[in-house]
Amino acid sequence: MHVNEKNRTPKLEDPDDGPSKSELKRQMTERQKLAEVLAALSSDALQSIPMDEAIKDAIAETPKIKSFEGIRRHKQYLGKLMRFLDEAELEAIQKRLDAIQGVSKAETAKLHMLENYRDRLLADDNALTKLIEQFPDMDIQNMRTLIRNARKERESNKPPKSYREIFQALKDLGL
């Protein structure tokens, strides 16, 4: 096997060896999409991805590009850089990316659960009774005041200050 100098894709000696041209293009598109996902990560998360520093630097440049055409060309460039990674490196990158995204999905699910609990507290007084049974050490009077104030805020179309404070109180309880 030798490398075609024009587009840096591996050129196979025997046309029956390896993947087809269509398969190679699909792989390149997948790698470009992976680079786009990596570009959307925060800088701290990006630093935890196991890959070459040159690729990390190129990915870190993405937010600085403002023109649409420049972004498109830069994504193609990132895809080109990603082509040189072997399967083991791609697998390690994907594994770390899944771990990062899994944490954020779990955090999002927890926040949704807290929001649902807050809505139940405002809709039903029995939810507060269950919360008190679950957390007898919490400040019950403060929670009742917050619930009462949140209901008044909703009725009078005021900003939801107490509504937000209930959420924070639930979060502090460790729900």
VENMOBEL-V560259 format. One line per field, one symbol per residue. ss: DSSP state (h for helix, s for strand, l for the rest). psi: psi as a letter, one per 30 degrees, with the letter a starting at -180 (. if undefined). burial: # if it has 16 or more other C-alpha atoms within 10 Angstrom, else .. Layout:
ss = ???
psi = ???
burial = ???
This chain:
ss = lssllllllsslllllllllhhhhhhhhhhhhhhhhhhhlllhhhhhlllllhhhhhhhhlhhhlllhhhhhhhhhhhhhhhhlllhhhhhhhhhhhhhhhhhhhhhhhhhhhhhhhhhhhhhlhhhhhhhhhhlllllhhhhhhhhhhhhhhhhlllllhhhhhhhhhhhhhll
psi = klkjfeggkkkkekffkalleeeeeeeeeeeeeeeeeefflleeeeffkjlkeeeeeeeffeffkekeeeeeeeeeeeeeefffkleeeeeeeeeeeeeeeeeeeeeeeeeeeeeeeeeeeffkffeeeeeeeeiffljeeeeeeeeeeeeeeeeghlkheeeeeeeeeeeffg.
burial = ...........................##.######.##.#....#..###....#.###.#...........##########......#..##.##..#.............##.###.##....##..#......#....##.##.###.#........##.###.##.....
